[in-house]
Amino acid sequence: MSGATTVHMYGNLKLAFDEGVALVTLNRPKALNALTRGLVMELNEVLDEIQERPSVRAVVLTGAGNKAFAAGADIGEMAELSPAAATRFAEYGQRVFARLESFHVPVIAAVNGFALGGGCELAMACDIILASETAVFGQPEVRLGVIPGFGGTQRLTRLVGRQRAREITYTGRRVKAAEAERIGLAARVVEGDVVDAAKELAGKIAANGPRAVSLAKRAINTGAETDLTSAMALEAQLFGLCFSTRDQKEGMAAFLEKRPAKFEGK
């Protein structure tokens, strides 16, 4: 991608816009981008800002520096939580991550270095995970006497199956990039700059009909949580809905006229 880039700075995050792609960077490199409540709140604000920009058709989420995507939640912040406060903390994180998972445009996690605990949970809430060769995943919470609280037990199970999720979670062990790709935790391992690879992928997504991509995301996410018959019925309904959009008319006209489509997202 090329062209002018607009950058917005938050306290713990950096947001950049470039040619239909939003780049969100967790910006606490000295703390290995550990997730505080403040950072999670800012992530929710960033999603608000992105949602207000109809020109954005894909999001890339990464961590500052080369050491970590996000090396878990901030233990110092959590250590003295009461049971009730810990429950509220988990519920809030789950809400924000669920919003990310169901966001109207695809979100690609560009994982560079550690994605542990809350960092792994954050990556799993994205549509697609690209891993650098040095990426390391894991849910080590049991080593601290707790369990994953931001959706880790549930999303990991859905990505890699019950037995692998149990083994990874019960032991708290780390999963290197090659294994993550092999078991389906990461879509693929990237040689070179993982953020550049994620931007390239985001650009390919952004070039397609945005309404169709959004509806495809809805069909996949909703269908994965229901029975096949219901999921097929939903797909048919969403397929039909595409034919009420300008994008469908433009896309098919462009194909028949042998020219590039100019999608408006309408």
Accessible surface in RSA format (square Angstrom, percent):
REM  Atomic radii and reference values for relative SASA: ProtOr
REM  Chains: A
REM  Algorithm: Lee & Richards
REM  Probe-radius: 1.40
REM  Slices: 20
REM RES _ NUM      All-atoms   Total-Side   Main-Chain    Non-polar    All polar
REM                ABS   REL    ABS   REL    ABS   REL    ABS   REL    ABS   REL
RES MET A   1    96.96  50.2  17.54  11.6  79.42 189.1  27.83  23.7  69.13  91.6
RES SER A   2    80.51  68.0  73.08  97.5   7.43  17.1  46.93  99.9  33.57  47.0
RES GLY A   3    55.59  68.6   0.00   N/A  55.59  68.6  32.14  88.2  23.46  52.5
RES ALA A   4   100.86  92.7  67.83 104.7  33.03  75.1  78.60 110.7  22.26  59.0
RES THR A   5    71.74  51.0  41.10  41.7  30.64  73.0  28.70  38.5  43.04  65.1
RES THR A   6    64.77  46.1  60.62  61.5   4.15   9.9  29.98  40.3  34.79  52.6
RES VAL A   7    76.03  50.0  49.57  44.9  26.45  63.7  49.57  43.1  26.45  71.7
RES HIS A   8    56.38  30.8  52.13  36.2   4.26  10.9  39.10  40.3  17.28  20.1
RES MET A   9   120.01  62.1  86.72  57.4  33.29  79.3  80.75  68.7  39.26  52.0
RES TYR A  10    51.93  24.2  35.03  19.9  16.90  44.0  34.44  25.9  17.49  21.6
RES GLY A  11    66.43  81.9   0.00   N/A  66.43  81.9  33.78  92.7  32.65  73.1
RES ASN A  12    32.93  22.7  32.93  31.8   0.00   0.0   0.00   0.0  32.93  31.8
RES LEU A  13     0.01   0.0   0.00   0.0   0.01   0.0   0.00   0.0   0.01   0.0
RES LYS A  14    74.59  36.4  74.49  45.7   0.11   0.3  18.30  16.5  56.29  60.0
RES LEU A  15     0.00   0.0   0.00   0.0   0.00   0.0   0.00   0.0   0.00   0.0
RES ALA A  16    11.28  10.4  10.71  16.5   0.57   1.3  10.76  15.1   0.53   1.4
RES PHE A  17    16.50   8.3  13.79   8.5   2.71   7.1  14.11   8.6   2.39   6.8
RES ASP A  18    22.19  15.5  19.86  19.8   2.33   5.5   9.69  22.8  12.50  12.5
RES GLU A  19   107.39  61.7  70.43  53.3  36.96  88.0  46.58  90.1  60.81  49.7
RES GLY A  20    19.62  24.2   0.00   N/A  19.62  24.2   8.85  24.3  10.78  24.1
RES VAL A  21     2.90   1.9   0.97   0.9   1.94   4.7   0.97   0.8   1.94   5.3
RES ALA A  22     0.00   0.0   0.00   0.0   0.00   0.0   0.00   0.0   0.00   0.0
RES LEU A  23    29.06  16.2  28.51  20.4   0.55   1.4  28.51  20.0   0.55   1.5
RES VAL A  24     1.67   1.1   1.67   1.5   0.00   0.0   1.67   1.5   0.00   0.0
RES THR A  25    11.76   8.4  11.76  11.9   0.00   0.0   7.62  10.2   4.14   6.3
RES LEU A  26     0.00   0.0   0.00   0.0   0.00   0.0   0.00   0.0   0.00   0.0
RES ASN A  27    47.05  32.4  35.92  34.7  11.13  26.8   0.10   0.2  46.95  45.4
RES ARG A  28    54.55  22.9  48.25  24.6   6.29  15.0  13.52  18.5  41.03  24.9
RES PRO A  29    63.59  46.3  52.60  48.0  10.99  39.9  53.91  44.5   9.67  60.1
RES LYS A  30   212.97 103.9 174.30 106.9  38.67  92.1 125.23 112.7  87.73  93.5
RES ALA A  31    39.94  36.7  22.83  35.2  17.11  38.9  33.79  47.6   6.15  16.3
RES LEU A  32    60.28  33.6  59.64  42.7   0.64   1.6  60.28  42.3   0.00   0.0
RES ASN A  33     0.40   0.3   0.40   0.4   0.00   0.0   0.00   0.0   0.40   0.4
RES ALA A  34    10.66   9.8  10.66  16.5   0.00   0.0  10.66  15.0   0.00   0.0
RES LEU A  35     1.27   0.7   1.05   0.8   0.22   0.5   1.05   0.7   0.22   0.6
RES THR A  36    19.28  13.7  19.28  19.5   0.00   0.0  16.08  21.6   3.21   4.8
RES ARG A  37    94.06  39.5  94.01  47.9   0.05   0.1  39.54  54.0  54.52  33.0
RES GLY A  38    32.47  40.0   0.00   N/A  32.47  40.0  27.73  76.1   4.74  10.6
RES LEU A  39     0.47   0.3   0.47   0.3   0.00   0.0   0.47   0.3   0.00   0.0
RES VAL A  40     1.73   1.1   1.73   1.6   0.00   0.0   1.73   1.5   0.00   0.0
RES MET A  41    84.94  44.0  83.66  55.4   1.27   3.0  70.78  60.2  14.16  18.8
RES GLU A  42    28.49  16.4  28.49  21.6   0.00   0.0   9.51  18.4  18.99  15.5
RES LEU A  43     2.07   1.2   2.07   1.5   0.00   0.0   2.07   1.5   0.00   0.0
RES ASN A  44    42.16  29.1  42.16  40.7   0.00   0.0   0.37   0.9  41.78  40.4
RES GLU A  45    85.01  48.8  82.06  62.1   2.96   7.0  31.84  61.6  53.18  43.4
RES VAL A  46     0.00   0.0   0.00   0.0   0.00   0.0   0.00   0.0   0.00   0.0
RES LEU A  47     1.04   0.6   1.04   0.7   0.00   0.0   1.04   0.7   0.00   0.0
RES ASP A  48    63.81  44.7  61.29  61.0   2.51   5.9  21.01  49.5  42.79  42.7
RES GLU A  49    33.24  19.1  30.60  23.2   2.64   6.3  22.17  42.9  11.06   9.0
RES ILE A  50     0.00   0.0   0.00   0.0   0.00   0.0   0.00   0.0   0.00   0.0
RES GLN A  51    94.43  52.8  76.96  56.2  17.47  41.6  22.78  48.5  71.66  54.3
RES GLU A  52   137.04  78.7 108.86  82.4  28.18  67.1  46.37  89.7  90.67  74.0
RES ARG A  53    78.08  32.8  76.51  39.0   1.57   3.7  19.33  26.4  58.75  35.6
RES PRO A  54   125.91  91.8  98.73  90.0  27.18  98.8 108.61  89.7  17.29 107.5
RES SER A  55    75.18  63.5  61.98  82.7  13.20  30.4  52.86 112.6  22.32  31.3
RES VAL A  56     6.02   4.0   2.77   2.5   3.25   7.8   2.77   2.4   3.25   8.8
RES ARG A  57    52.83  22.2  49.69  25.3   3.14   7.5   8.51  11.6  44.31  26.9
RES ALA A  58     0.00   0.0   0.00   0.0   0.00   0.0   0.00   0.0   0.00   0.0
RES VAL A  59     1.79   1.2   1.79   1.6   0.00   0.0   1.79   1.6   0.00   0.0
RES VAL A  60     0.00   0.0   0.00   0.0   0.00   0.0   0.00   0.0   0.00   0.0
RES LEU A  61     1.79   1.0   1.79   1.3   0.00   0.0   1.79   1.3   0.00   0.0
RES THR A  62     5.27   3.7   5.27   5.3   0.00   0.0   5.27   7.1   0.00   0.0
RES GLY A  63     3.39   4.2   0.00   N/A   3.39   4.2   0.00   0.0   3.39   7.6
RES ALA A  64    19.08  17.5  12.19  18.8   6.89  15.7  17.16  24.2   1.91   5.1
RES GLY A  65    45.07  55.6   0.00   N/A  45.07  55.6  30.04  82.4  15.02  33.6
RES ASN A  66   135.36  93.3 120.78 116.7  14.58  35.1  30.32  73.0 105.04 101.5
RES LYS A  67   150.93  73.6 143.36  88.0   7.56  18.0  91.96  82.8  58.96  62.8
RES ALA A  68     1.35   1.2   0.32   0.5   1.02   2.3   0.32   0.5   1.02   2.7
RES PHE A  69     0.00   0.0   0.00   0.0   0.00   0.0   0.00   0.0   0.00   0.0
RES ALA A  70     0.00   0.0   0.00   0.0   0.00   0.0   0.00   0.0   0.00   0.0
RES ALA A  71    28.53  26.2  10.06  15.5  18.47  42.0  10.06  14.2  18.47  48.9
RES GLY A  72     7.41   9.1   0.00   N/A   7.41   9.1   7.41  20.3   0.00   0.0
RES ALA A  73    16.91  15.5   9.51  14.7   7.39  16.8   9.51  13.4   7.39  19.6
RES ASP A  74    34.77  24.4  31.68  31.5   3.09   7.3   4.62  10.9  30.15  30.1
RES ILE A  75    84.19  47.9  80.43  59.9   3.76   9.1  80.43  57.9   3.76  10.2
RES GLY A  76    65.13  80.3   0.00   N/A  65.13  80.3  38.66 106.1  26.47  59.3
RES GLU A  77    79.11  45.4  56.36  42.6  22.76  54.2  41.18  79.6  37.94  31.0
RES MET A  78    49.62  25.7  42.31  28.0   7.31  17.4  24.49  20.8  25.13  33.3
RES ALA A  79    69.48  63.9  32.06  49.5  37.42  85.1  42.75  60.2  26.73  70.8
RES GLU A  80   163.02  93.6 134.88 102.0  28.14  67.0  66.47 128.6  96.55  78.8
RES LEU A  81    67.79  37.8  42.58  30.5  25.21  63.4  44.66  31.4  23.13  62.2
RES SER A  82    55.94  47.3  47.07  62.8   8.87  20.4  44.78  95.4  11.16  15.6
RES PRO A  83   118.02  86.0 108.00  98.5  10.02  36.4 116.32  96.0   1.70  10.5
RES ALA A  84    58.19  53.5  47.96  74.0  10.24  23.3  55.90  78.7   2.29   6.1
RES ALA A  85    22.67  20.8  19.29  29.8   3.38   7.7  19.73  27.8   2.94   7.8
RES ALA A  86    41.34  38.0  37.49  57.9   3.85   8.8  37.95  53.4   3.39   9.0
RES THR A  87    74.22  52.8  68.69  69.6   5.53  13.2  47.26  63.5  26.96  40.8
RES ARG A  88   143.91  60.4 140.52  71.6   3.39   8.1  65.74  89.9  78.16  47.4
RES PHE A  89    20.46  10.2  19.41  12.0   1.04   2.7  19.90  12.1   0.56   1.6
RES ALA A  90    22.26  20.5  22.17  34.2   0.09   0.2  22.26  31.3   0.00   0.0
RES GLU A  91    82.95  47.6  81.66  61.8   1.29   3.1  27.01  52.2  55.94  45.7
RES TYR A  92    31.48  14.7  31.48  17.9   0.00   0.0  25.75  19.3   5.73   7.1
RES GLY A  93     0.40   0.5   0.00   N/A   0.40   0.5   0.25   0.7   0.15   0.3
RES GLN A  94    80.06  44.8  77.76  56.8   2.30   5.5  18.10  38.5  61.96  47.0
RES ARG A  95   144.97  60.9 134.70  68.7  10.27  24.4  73.41 100.3  71.56  43.4
RES VAL A  96     4.03   2.7   2.85   2.6   1.18   2.8   4.03   3.5   0.00   0.0
RES PHE A  97     0.68   0.3   0.68   0.4   0.00   0.0   0.68   0.4   0.00   0.0
RES ALA A  98    44.82  41.2  42.43  65.5   2.39   5.4  42.85  60.3   1.97   5.2
RES ARG A  99    60.38  25.4  55.01  28.0   5.37  12.8  39.06  53.4  21.32  12.9
RES LEU A 100     2.18   1.2   2.18   1.6   0.00   0.0   2.18   1.5   0.00   0.0
RES GLU A 101    63.64  36.5  62.25  47.1   1.39   3.3  15.02  29.1  48.62  39.7
RES SER A 102    82.81  70.0  59.24  79.1  23.56  54.3  42.89  91.3  39.92  55.9
RES PHE A 103     6.82   3.4   2.59   1.6   4.23  11.0   5.92   3.6   0.90   2.6
RES HIS A 104    65.54  35.8  56.62  39.4   8.92  22.8  57.62  59.4   7.92   9.2
RES VAL A 105    10.01   6.6   9.93   9.0   0.08   0.2  10.01   8.7   0.00   0.0
RES PRO A 106    10.73   7.8  10.73   9.8   0.00   0.0  10.73   8.9   0.00   0.0
RES VAL A 107     0.00   0.0   0.00   0.0   0.00   0.0   0.00   0.0   0.00   0.0
RES ILE A 108     0.00   0.0   0.00   0.0   0.00   0.0   0.00   0.0   0.00   0.0
RES ALA A 109     0.00   0.0   0.00   0.0   0.00   0.0   0.00   0.0   0.00   0.0
RES ALA A 110     0.00   0.0   0.00   0.0   0.00   0.0   0.00   0.0   0.00   0.0
RES VAL A 111     0.00   0.0   0.00   0.0   0.00   0.0   0.00   0.0   0.00   0.0
RES ASN A 112    17.12  11.8  17.12  16.5   0.00   0.0  10.52  25.3   6.60   6.4
RES GLY A 113     5.29   6.5   0.00   N/A   5.29   6.5   5.29  14.5   0.00   0.0
RES PHE A 114    58.56  29.3  58.56  36.3   0.00   0.0  58.56  35.5   0.00   0.0
RES ALA A 115     0.00   0.0   0.00   0.0   0.00   0.0   0.00   0.0   0.00   0.0
RES LEU A 116    15.12   8.4  15.12  10.8   0.00   0.0  15.12  10.6   0.00   0.0
RES GLY A 117     5.96   7.4   0.00   N/A   5.96   7.4   5.96  16.4   0.00   0.0
RES GLY A 118     3.55   4.4   0.00   N/A   3.55   4.4   1.70   4.7   1.85   4.1
RES GLY A 119     0.00   0.0   0.00   N/A   0.00   0.0   0.00   0.0   0.00   0.0
RES CYS A 120     1.21   0.9   1.21   1.3   0.00   0.0   0.00   0.0   1.21   1.3
RES GLU A 121     4.37   2.5   3.83   2.9   0.54   1.3   0.74   1.4   3.63   3.0
RES LEU A 122     0.32   0.2   0.32   0.2   0.00   0.0   0.32   0.2   0.00   0.0
RES ALA A 123     0.06   0.1   0.06   0.1   0.00   0.0   0.06   0.1   0.00   0.0
RES MET A 124    10.09   5.2   0.29   0.2   9.79  23.3   0.88   0.8   9.20  12.2
RES ALA A 125     0.42   0.4   0.00   0.0   0.42   1.0   0.03   0.0   0.39   1.0
RES CYS A 126    12.28   9.3   0.00   0.0  12.28  28.9   0.39   1.0  11.89  12.8
RES ASP A 127    56.03  39.3  18.81  18.7  37.22  88.0  16.22  38.2  39.82  39.7
RES ILE A 128    51.20  29.1  47.15  35.1   4.04   9.7  51.20  36.9   0.00   0.0
RES ILE A 129     8.83   5.0   6.24   4.6   2.59   6.2   6.24   4.5   2.59   7.0
RES LEU A 130     0.79   0.4   0.79   0.6   0.00   0.0   0.79   0.6   0.00   0.0
RES ALA A 131     0.00   0.0   0.00   0.0   0.00   0.0   0.00   0.0   0.00   0.0
RES SER A 132    12.15  10.3  12.15  16.2   0.00   0.0  12.14  25.9   0.01   0.0
RES GLU A 133   109.64  62.9  84.44  63.9  25.20  60.0  25.15  48.6  84.49  69.0
RES THR A 134    97.80  69.6  84.66  85.8  13.14  31.3  82.77 111.2  15.03  22.7
RES ALA A 135     1.09   1.0   0.00   0.0   1.09   2.5   0.00   0.0   1.09   2.9
RES VAL A 136    22.67  14.9  22.67  20.5   0.00   0.0  22.67  19.7   0.00   0.0
RES PHE A 137     0.16   0.1   0.16   0.1   0.00   0.0   0.16   0.1   0.00   0.0
RES GLY A 138     2.01   2.5   0.00   N/A   2.01   2.5   2.01   5.5   0.00   0.0
RES GLN A 139     0.78   0.4   0.50   0.4   0.28   0.7   0.50   1.1   0.28   0.2
RES PRO A 140    32.57  23.7  32.12  29.3   0.46   1.7  32.12  26.5   0.46   2.8
RES GLU A 141    19.55  11.2  19.13  14.5   0.42   1.0  16.56  32.0   2.99   2.4
RES VAL A 142    56.35  37.1  37.31  33.8  19.05  45.9  38.48  33.4  17.87  48.5
RES ARG A 143   163.34  68.6 125.24  63.8  38.11  90.7  52.67  72.0 110.67  67.1
RES LEU A 144   103.57  57.7  72.56  51.9  31.01  77.9  79.94  56.1  23.63  63.6
RES GLY A 145    69.92  86.2   0.00   N/A  69.92  86.2  37.07 101.7  32.85  73.6
RES VAL A 146    77.03  50.7  68.17  61.7   8.85  21.3  75.74  65.8   1.29   3.5
RES ILE A 147   121.25  69.0 111.24  82.9  10.01  24.1 111.24  80.1  10.01  27.2
RES PRO A 148     6.45   4.7   0.21   0.2   6.23  22.7   0.22   0.2   6.23  38.7
RES GLY A 149    25.70  31.7   0.00   N/A  25.70  31.7  19.92  54.7   5.78  12.9
RES PHE A 150     8.95   4.5   8.82   5.5   0.13   0.3   8.82   5.3   0.13   0.4
RES GLY A 151    12.63  15.6   0.00   N/A  12.63  15.6  11.45  31.4   1.18   2.6
RES GLY A 152     0.47   0.6   0.00   N/A   0.47   0.6   0.13   0.4   0.34   0.8
RES THR A 153    45.29  32.2  39.23  39.8   6.05  14.4  28.89  38.8  16.39  24.8
RES GLN A 154   101.38  56.7 101.38  74.1   0.00   0.0  41.63  88.6  59.75  45.3
RES ARG A 155    30.14  12.7  29.26  14.9   0.87   2.1  13.67  18.7  16.47  10.0
RES LEU A 156     1.09   0.6   1.09   0.8   0.00   0.0   1.09   0.8   0.00   0.0
RES THR A 157    40.17  28.6  36.52  37.0   3.65   8.7  25.84  34.7  14.33  21.7
RES ARG A 158   144.72  60.8 108.28  55.2  36.45  86.8  55.98  76.5  88.74  53.8
RES LEU A 159    75.87  42.3  55.55  39.7  20.32  51.1  56.84  39.9  19.03  51.2
RES VAL A 160    12.66   8.3   0.00   0.0  12.66  30.5   4.91   4.3   7.75  21.0
RES GLY A 161    33.92  41.8   0.00   N/A  33.92  41.8  31.03  85.2   2.88   6.5
RES ARG A 162   164.66  69.1 158.36  80.7   6.30  15.0  39.36  53.8 125.30  75.9
RES GLN A 163   147.84  82.7 139.99 102.3   7.85  18.7  41.82  89.0 106.02  80.4
RES ARG A 164   110.38  46.3 107.74  54.9   2.65   6.3  27.61  37.7  82.77  50.2
RES ALA A 165     5.65   5.2   5.09   7.9   0.56   1.3   5.41   7.6   0.24   0.6
RES ARG A 166   107.60  45.2 105.16  53.6   2.44   5.8  32.35  44.2  75.24  45.6
RES GLU A 167    75.84  43.5  69.90  52.9   5.93  14.1  52.66 101.9  23.18  18.9
RES ILE A 168     2.75   1.6   2.75   2.1   0.00   0.0   2.75   2.0   0.00   0.0
RES THR A 169    14.00  10.0  14.00  14.2   0.00   0.0  12.01  16.1   1.99   3.0
RES TYR A 170   152.42  71.2 129.39  73.6  23.03  59.9 101.05  75.9  51.37  63.3
RES THR A 171    67.23  47.8  50.81  51.5  16.42  39.1  57.97  77.9   9.26  14.0
RES GLY A 172     0.71   0.9   0.00   N/A   0.71   0.9   0.00   0.0   0.71   1.6
RES ARG A 173    67.41  28.3  66.64  34.0   0.77   1.8  40.79  55.8  26.62  16.1
RES ARG A 174   134.53  56.5 118.15  60.2  16.38  39.0  34.51  47.2 100.02  60.6
RES VAL A 175     0.25   0.2   0.25   0.2   0.00   0.0   0.25   0.2   0.00   0.0
RES LYS A 176   150.81  73.6 149.62  91.8   1.19   2.8  91.57  82.4  59.24  63.1
RES ALA A 177     3.39   3.1   2.56   3.9   0.83   1.9   2.56   3.6   0.83   2.2
RES ALA A 178    76.09  70.0  67.92 104.8   8.17  18.6  68.75  96.8   7.34  19.4
RES GLU A 179    38.81  22.3  35.12  26.6   3.69   8.8  15.71  30.4  23.10  18.9
RES ALA A 180     0.00   0.0   0.00   0.0   0.00   0.0   0.00   0.0   0.00   0.0
RES GLU A 181    74.90  43.0  63.31  47.9  11.59  27.6  15.48  29.9  59.43  48.5
RES ARG A 182   165.00  69.3 129.39  66.0  35.61  84.8  75.51 103.2  89.49  54.2
RES ILE A 183    11.66   6.6   0.53   0.4  11.12  26.8   3.77   2.7   7.88  21.4
RES GLY A 184    37.56  46.3   0.00   N/A  37.56  46.3  25.87  71.0  11.70  26.2
RES LEU A 185     5.28   2.9   1.92   1.4   3.35   8.4   1.92   1.3   3.35   9.0
RES ALA A 186     3.10   2.9   0.00   0.0   3.10   7.1   0.70   1.0   2.40   6.4
RES ALA A 187    63.95  58.8  27.91  43.1  36.05  82.0  39.95  56.3  24.01  63.6
RES ARG A 188   101.90  42.8 101.90  51.9   0.00   0.0  40.99  56.0  60.91  36.9
RES VAL A 189    39.23  25.8  20.39  18.5  18.84  45.4  20.39  17.7  18.84  51.1
RES VAL A 190     8.43   5.5   6.83   6.2   1.60   3.8   8.16   7.1   0.27   0.7
RES GLU A 191   147.87  84.9 124.31  94.0  23.57  56.1  39.39  76.2 108.48  88.6
RES GLY A 192    61.02  75.3   0.00   N/A  61.02  75.3  40.68 111.6  20.34  45.6
RES ASP A 193    84.53  59.2  63.13  62.8  21.40  50.6  27.93  65.7  56.61  56.5
RES VAL A 194     5.76   3.8   4.10   3.7   1.66   4.0   4.10   3.6   1.66   4.5
RES VAL A 195    28.76  18.9  28.76  26.0   0.00   0.0  28.76  25.0   0.00   0.0
RES ASP A 196    84.34  59.1  78.21  77.8   6.13  14.5  27.02  63.6  57.32  57.2
RES ALA A 197    14.70  13.5  10.45  16.1   4.25   9.7  13.75  19.4   0.95   2.5
RES ALA A 198     0.00   0.0   0.00   0.0   0.00   0.0   0.00   0.0   0.00   0.0
RES LYS A 199    60.54  29.5  60.54  37.1   0.00   0.0  15.77  14.2  44.77  47.7
RES GLU A 200   105.49  60.6  97.54  73.8   7.95  18.9  38.30  74.1  67.19  54.9
RES LEU A 201    36.88  20.5  35.15  25.1   1.73   4.4  36.55  25.7   0.34   0.9
RES ALA A 202     0.00   0.0   0.00   0.0   0.00   0.0   0.00   0.0   0.00   0.0
RES GLY A 203    22.82  28.1   0.00   N/A  22.82  28.1  15.77  43.3   7.06  15.8
RES LYS A 204   129.29  63.1 120.39  73.9   8.90  21.2  75.89  68.3  53.40  56.9
RES ILE A 205    26.40  15.0  24.33  18.1   2.07   5.0  24.79  17.8   1.62   4.4
RES ALA A 206    11.41  10.5   8.08  12.5   3.33   7.6   8.48  11.9   2.92   7.7
RES ALA A 207    72.20  66.4  46.48  71.7  25.71  58.5  57.44  80.9  14.76  39.1
RES ASN A 208    79.16  54.6  78.19  75.6   0.97   2.3  12.68  30.5  66.48  64.3
RES GLY A 209     7.32   9.0   0.00   N/A   7.32   9.0   2.85   7.8   4.47  10.0
RES PRO A 210    24.08  17.5  15.26  13.9   8.82  32.1  19.63  16.2   4.45  27.7
RES ARG A 211    84.23  35.4  83.88  42.8   0.35   0.8  25.51  34.9  58.73  35.6
RES ALA A 212    49.47  45.5  44.36  68.5   5.12  11.6  45.23  63.7   4.25  11.2
RES VAL A 213    30.64  20.2  27.44  24.8   3.20   7.7  29.92  26.0   0.72   1.9
RES SER A 214    34.13  28.8  30.64  40.9   3.49   8.0  10.64  22.7  23.49  32.9
RES LEU A 215    16.86   9.4  16.18  11.6   0.68   1.7  16.49  11.6   0.37   1.0
RES ALA A 216    50.06  46.0  41.90  64.7   8.16  18.6  49.38  69.5   0.67   1.8
RES LYS A 217    15.83   7.7  10.28   6.3   5.55  13.2  15.25  13.7   0.58   0.6
RES ARG A 218   124.41  52.2 118.27  60.3   6.14  14.6  39.51  54.0  84.90  51.5
RES ALA A 219    23.13  21.3  16.33  25.2   6.80  15.5  16.67  23.5   6.47  17.1
RES ILE A 220   122.84  69.9 114.99  85.7   7.85  18.9 121.55  87.5   1.29   3.5
RES ASN A 221    52.16  36.0  44.65  43.1   7.51  18.1  24.85  59.8  27.31  26.4
RES THR A 222    66.56  47.3  60.15  61.0   6.41  15.3  48.42  65.0  18.14  27.4
RES GLY A 223    13.72  16.9   0.00   N/A  13.72  16.9   7.11  19.5   6.61  14.8
RES ALA A 224    80.89  74.4  38.62  59.6  42.27  96.1  51.92  73.1  28.98  76.8
RES GLU A 225   109.83  63.1  75.23  56.9  34.60  82.4  49.58  95.9  60.25  49.2
RES THR A 226    59.29  42.2  31.89  32.3  27.40  65.3  27.29  36.7  32.00  48.4
RES ASP A 227    82.31  57.7  67.96  67.6  14.35  33.9  50.94 119.9  31.38  31.3
RES LEU A 228   137.59  76.6 127.28  91.1  10.31  25.9 130.21  91.4   7.38  19.9
RES THR A 229   110.87  78.9 103.72 105.1   7.16  17.1  71.55  96.1  39.32  59.4
RES SER A 230    52.93  44.7  42.75  57.1  10.19  23.5  22.45  47.8  30.48  42.7
RES ALA A 231    18.18  16.7  13.26  20.5   4.92  11.2  13.57  19.1   4.61  12.2
RES MET A 232   112.38  58.2 106.88  70.7   5.51  13.1  91.05  77.4  21.34  28.3
RES ALA A 233    51.76  47.6  42.01  64.8   9.75  22.2  50.30  70.8   1.46   3.9
RES LEU A 234    28.09  15.6  26.57  19.0   1.53   3.8  27.47  19.3   0.63   1.7
RES GLU A 235    98.10  56.3  97.54  73.8   0.57   1.3  23.18  44.8  74.93  61.2
RES ALA A 236    64.86  59.6  51.25  79.1  13.61  31.0  57.12  80.4   7.74  20.5
RES GLN A 237   123.39  69.0 107.46  78.5  15.93  37.9  45.38  96.6  78.02  59.2
RES LEU A 238    10.46   5.8  10.15   7.3   0.31   0.8  10.46   7.3   0.00   0.0
RES PHE A 239   129.70  64.9 124.98  77.4   4.72  12.3 128.68  78.0   1.02   2.9
RES GLY A 240    40.67  50.2   0.00   N/A  40.67  50.2  31.22  85.7   9.45  21.2
RES LEU A 241    72.90  40.6  66.25  47.4   6.65  16.7  71.54  50.2   1.36   3.7
RES CYS A 242    27.38  20.7  26.94  30.0   0.45   1.0  11.38  28.8  16.00  17.3
RES PHE A 243    84.79  42.4  71.26  44.1  13.53  35.2  72.05  43.7  12.74  36.5
RES SER A 244    83.02  70.2  45.30  60.5  37.73  86.9  46.94  99.9  36.09  50.6
RES THR A 245     5.96   4.2   3.23   3.3   2.73   6.5   3.64   4.9   2.32   3.5
RES ARG A 246   146.82  61.6 143.28  73.0   3.54   8.4  48.81  66.7  98.01  59.4
RES ASP A 247     6.47   4.5   5.34   5.3   1.13   2.7   4.81  11.3   1.66   1.7
RES GLN A 248    35.06  19.6  24.09  17.6  10.97  26.1  17.00  36.2  18.06  13.7
RES LYS A 249   120.25  58.7 112.98  69.3   7.28  17.3 102.13  91.9  18.13  19.3
RES GLU A 250    38.85  22.3  34.64  26.2   4.21  10.0  17.47  33.8  21.38  17.5
RES GLY A 251    19.50  24.0   0.00   N/A  19.50  24.0  12.30  33.8   7.20  16.1
RES MET A 252    97.74  50.6  96.00  63.5   1.74   4.1  77.22  65.7  20.52  27.2
RES ALA A 253    32.83  30.2  27.18  41.9   5.65  12.9  31.79  44.8   1.04   2.8
RES ALA A 254     1.94   1.8   1.88   2.9   0.06   0.1   1.88   2.7   0.06   0.2
RES PHE A 255   161.53  80.8 147.44  91.3  14.09  36.7 155.36  94.2   6.16  17.6
RES LEU A 256   136.10  75.8 113.45  81.2  22.64  56.9 116.08  81.5  20.02  53.9
RES GLU A 257   108.01  62.0  80.14  60.6  27.88  66.4  43.83  84.8  64.18  52.4
RES LYS A 258   187.08  91.3 149.47  91.7  37.61  89.6 115.69 104.1  71.39  76.0
RES ARG A 259    88.07  37.0  72.16  36.8  15.91  37.9  52.00  71.1  36.07  21.9
RES PRO A 260   115.05  83.8 102.19  93.2  12.86  46.8 113.27  93.5   1.78  11.1
RES ALA A 261    37.23  34.2  11.33  17.5  25.91  58.9  11.33  16.0  25.91  68.6
RES LYS A 262   166.03  81.0 154.70  94.9  11.34  27.0 103.16  92.9  62.87  67.0
RES PHE A 263    45.08  22.6  28.30  17.5  16.78  43.7  28.41  17.2  16.67  47.7
RES GLU A 264   105.60  60.6  82.21  62.2  23.38  55.7  36.32  70.2  69.28  56.6
RES GLY A 265    25.67  31.7   0.00   N/A  25.67  31.7   7.52  20.6  18.16  40.7
RES LYS A 266   116.25  56.7 107.59  66.0   8.66  20.6  68.53  61.7  47.71  50.8
END  Absolute sums over single chains surface
CHAIN  1 A    13573.6      10917.5       2656.1       7903.9       5669.8
END  Absolute sums over all chains
TOTAL         13573.6      10917.5       2656.1       7903.9       5669.8
